[in-house]
Amino acid sequence: MAEGTTYYAIVNEFSSREEPFGVIRRVKQDGGQRDEVFSRDLTWKHTALLYSAERGDLTNDMIPISVEEAERIVARIQGMAGPATSGRRGE
């Protein structure tokens, strides 16, 4: 069972705090933790980006954000992906 989740905006040289590149969540559970990025295929996937940033990789800034901010970023990414397709031709 999750003990807590912290969200981070991913900001790089091509994005800003207002329009971050993406979002990461760190989920703490059962004495451990896992980091996930909301990916372009609209799912949460394992990532080492936050771990790398904590160890000195300065490619991206990881800015702690609220749940509401994370939801806004996820919604923006979903909107960029466009409407879901039905899988049927001609629609």
C-alpha positions as CSV (number, residue, x, y, z in Angstrom):
1,M,0.0,0.0,0.0
2,A,1.3,3.5,-0.9
3,E,2.6,5.5,2.0
4,G,2.8,8.8,0.0
5,T,3.3,10.2,-3.4
6,T,5.4,13.3,-4.3
7,Y,5.1,14.9,-7.8
8,Y,7.8,16.8,-9.7
9,A,7.6,18.9,-12.8
10,I,10.4,18.2,-15.3
11,V,11.8,21.4,-16.7
12,N,14.6,21.5,-19.3
13,E,16.0,24.1,-21.6
14,F,13.0,23.8,-24.0
15,S,10.3,24.2,-21.3
16,S,9.4,26.3,-18.3
17,R,7.9,26.1,-14.9
18,E,4.6,27.2,-16.3
19,E,4.8,24.7,-19.2
20,P,7.0,21.8,-18.0
21,F,8.3,19.1,-20.3
22,G,6.6,16.4,-18.2
23,V,5.8,15.1,-14.7
24,I,7.3,12.4,-12.4
25,R,5.8,10.9,-9.3
26,R,7.7,9.2,-6.5
27,V,5.6,6.6,-4.8
28,K,6.8,5.4,-1.4
29,Q,5.5,2.1,-0.2
30,D,6.5,-0.9,1.8
31,G,9.7,0.7,2.9
32,G,10.8,1.4,-0.6
33,Q,10.0,3.8,-3.5
34,R,9.6,3.8,-7.2
35,D,9.7,6.7,-9.7
36,E,7.4,6.9,-12.6
37,V,7.0,9.4,-15.5
38,F,3.8,10.1,-17.3
39,S,4.7,9.0,-20.8
40,R,3.6,10.1,-24.2
41,D,1.6,6.9,-24.6
42,L,-0.5,8.2,-21.6
43,T,0.7,5.7,-19.0
44,W,2.9,5.9,-15.9
45,K,6.2,4.1,-16.6
46,H,9.3,3.5,-14.5
47,T,12.0,6.2,-14.9
48,A,15.5,6.9,-13.5
49,L,15.3,10.6,-14.3
50,L,14.7,11.7,-10.7
51,Y,17.4,9.4,-9.3
52,S,19.8,10.7,-11.9
53,A,19.0,14.3,-10.9
54,E,19.6,13.5,-7.2
55,R,23.0,12.2,-8.2
56,G,24.1,15.3,-10.1
57,D,22.6,15.0,-13.6
58,L,21.7,18.6,-14.3
59,T,20.0,18.0,-17.7
60,N,16.5,18.5,-16.2
61,D,15.3,20.5,-13.2
62,M,12.9,18.5,-11.0
63,I,10.6,20.9,-9.2
64,P,8.3,19.6,-6.4
65,I,4.7,20.4,-7.3
66,S,1.2,19.8,-5.9
67,V,-1.2,17.0,-6.9
68,E,-3.3,19.7,-8.7
69,E,-0.3,20.9,-10.7
70,A,0.6,17.3,-11.6
71,E,-3.0,16.7,-12.8
72,R,-2.8,19.8,-15.0
73,I,0.4,18.6,-16.6
74,V,-1.1,15.1,-17.2
75,A,-4.2,16.7,-18.8
76,R,-2.0,18.9,-21.1
77,I,0.0,15.8,-22.2
78,Q,-3.3,13.9,-22.8
79,G,-4.6,16.8,-24.8
80,M,-1.4,16.9,-27.0
81,A,-2.0,13.2,-27.8
82,G,-5.4,14.0,-29.4
83,P,-8.6,12.2,-29.2
84,A,-8.6,8.4,-28.7
85,T,-9.1,6.5,-31.9
86,S,-11.8,3.9,-32.1
87,G,-9.6,1.5,-34.1
88,R,-12.2,1.4,-37.0
89,R,-11.4,2.8,-40.4
90,G,-13.3,5.6,-41.9
91,E,-14.2,7.4,-38.7
